[in-house]
Amino acid sequence: MGKLVDKLQQIGQGGGGGIGFLGRTRGQAPRPAAIVVTLRAADSAAAEAAIKNGADAIIITGWKPSTDLSALKSTLSASSALWGVESAAEGSAAASVITAAQEAGAGFVIVGPTAPATLLADKHEKFDIGVAVDPPADDLGLVLLRAENLLPVQVALLRTRFANAELSQLTVAEFARQRLMLEGLRFPTLVSLREAPEAGYVKLLVRMGADGLVLPGEGVDAAKLGAQVQALREELEKVPAEPDSGSSVVGISGLMEGGGASIPRQPPRREPEPEPEPEEE
């Protein structure tokens, strides 16, 4: 298990990892979902503001092995902040992206669906590999989404890019479809947003099954981003945990309980053993 998965598991326990400058968020209230912010490598001021206000992790977008991360790493050096990269390299250029990300100090890497499969051949200790997944466009795609469970990765980044206008018009049937999509993935799933969600939609996203909400921070003023992260953290802390809450687990049969846990398999039935025949005297 790598740092990102470990962090996602700790979120519901409250302040388990001490993320933030000088451990600012240590001992914070439990939350049903993590806060992740996407930024560019040069957005060091925004990264500092996000972490100080309760962000659990930073994803550097458009990253390549040649990307200069010196400003970001200098800003975050005084904290235990978790950060990773979303690789922009494809084809042969992406062959060594995971090793390069580790050497750069990242705690995880997100690769796209068109990245070479050779990236997934090796195991990496205490380092998570995530895959970016586009939402299915039809019912067949929804079924085929389960194929992602065969990938040797630890996290999924679902590129839903929800906007407040879309969430306001979400019907019960559409909510069920989104829930089915998220529950169909066996590993923790990060859900991307197009903008900071309004307070009334935070609980909806949590009940949908998101393990982490990804705020877009590129081009956002540092002070504004810090306020968005703080507001989202406060709203998440108000959402009560469900009795059966936890990461989605898909059973072999593909059936799931309402809380996201797989329906427990029944133990094999054992036939009664015949009684031994009495010995002849």
FENBEL-V875429 format. One record per residue. RES is the residue in one letter. PHI is phi in radians with two decimals (* if undefined). Layout:
RES,PHI
RES,PHI
This chain:
M,*
G,-1.65
K,-1.17
L,-1.21
V,-1.08
D,-1.05
K,-1.13
L,-1.09
Q,-1.25
Q,-1.41
I,-0.97
G,-1.19
Q,-1.56
G,1.50
G,1.01
G,-1.26
G,-1.96
G,1.16
I,-1.13
G,2.06
F,-1.11
L,0.96
G,1.14
R,-1.01
T,-1.62
R,-1.10
G,1.43
Q,-1.25
A,-1.12
P,-1.08
R,-2.34
P,-1.38
A,-2.63
A,-1.44
I,-1.96
V,-2.11
V,-2.15
T,-1.64
L,-2.51
R,-1.56
A,-1.07
A,-1.49
D,-1.50
S,-1.18
A,-1.15
A,-1.17
A,-1.10
E,-1.09
A,-1.13
A,-1.14
I,-1.16
K,-1.08
N,-1.70
G,1.99
A,-1.13
D,-1.59
A,-2.79
I,-2.08
I,-1.96
I,-1.51
T,-1.54
G,1.11
W,-1.41
K,-2.33
P,-0.97
S,-1.53
T,-1.14
D,-1.45
L,-1.88
S,-1.06
A,-1.14
L,-1.14
K,-1.15
S,-1.15
T,-1.16
L,-1.59
S,-1.13
A,-1.47
S,-2.24
S,-1.80
A,-1.09
L,-1.62
W,-2.48
G,-2.52
V,-2.29
E,-1.87
S,-1.23
A,-1.80
A,-1.36
E,-2.37
G,1.09
S,-1.12
A,-1.19
A,-1.68
A,-1.04
S,-1.98
V,-1.16
I,-1.22
T,-1.07
A,-1.13
A,-1.14
Q,-1.09
E,-1.14
A,-1.35
G,1.83
A,-1.21
G,-1.66
F,-2.86
V,-2.41
I,-1.91
V,-1.96
G,-1.53
P,-1.15
T,-1.70
A,-1.20
P,-1.11
A,-1.15
T,-1.06
L,-1.10
L,-1.67
A,-1.33
D,-1.76
K,-1.63
H,-2.24
E,-1.26
K,0.93
F,-2.54
D,-1.68
I,-1.98
G,-1.99
V,-2.07
A,-1.44
V,-2.18
D,-1.53
P,-1.04
P,-1.14
A,-1.59
D,-2.56
D,-1.15
L,-1.11
G,-1.11
L,-1.14
V,-1.21
L,-1.22
L,-1.03
R,-1.10
A,-1.12
E,-1.08
N,-1.17
L,-1.45
L,-1.31
P,-1.43
V,-2.14
Q,-1.95
V,-2.50
A,-2.10
L,-1.92
L,-1.50
R,-1.49
T,-1.32
R,0.89
F,-1.13
A,-1.93
N,-1.03
A,-1.10
E,-1.19
L,-1.13
S,-1.21
Q,-1.82
L,-1.18
T,-1.56
V,-1.06
A,-1.12
E,-1.20
F,-1.07
A,-1.07
R,-1.15
Q,-1.12
R,-1.12
L,-1.09
M,-1.10
L,-1.25
E,-1.24
G,-1.34
L,-1.73
R,-1.41
F,-1.93
P,-0.96
T,-2.15
L,-1.64
V,-1.96
S,-1.45
L,-2.06
R,-1.46
E,-2.74
A,-1.08
P,-1.30
E,-1.20
A,-0.95
G,-1.21
Y,-1.84
V,-1.14
K,-1.09
L,-1.07
L,-1.15
V,-1.15
R,-1.17
M,-1.21
G,2.01
A,-1.27
D,-1.52
G,-2.72
L,-1.88
V,-1.84
L,-1.51
P,-1.40
G,-1.95
E,-1.11
G,1.36
V,-1.62
D,-0.98
A,-1.00
A,-1.13
K,-1.16
L,-1.13
G,-1.04
A,-1.17
Q,-1.13
V,-1.13
Q,-1.08
A,-1.12
L,-1.17
R,-1.07
E,-1.13
E,-1.21
L,-1.13
E,-1.19
K,-1.49
V,-1.44
P,-1.22
A,-1.26
E,-1.38
P,-0.96
D,-1.88
S,-1.19
G,2.68
S,-1.16
S,-1.17
V,-2.29
V,-1.70
G,-1.30
I,-1.06
S,-1.32
G,1.49
L,-1.58
M,-2.38
E,-1.35
G,-1.11
G,-1.40
G,1.78
A,-1.47
S,-1.23
I,-1.17
P,-1.11
R,-1.34
Q,-1.35
P,-1.15
P,-1.07
R,-1.32
R,-1.81
E,-1.29
P,-1.11
E,-1.34
P,-1.17
E,-1.24
P,-1.18
E,-1.25
P,-1.12
E,-1.29
E,-1.33
E,-1.50
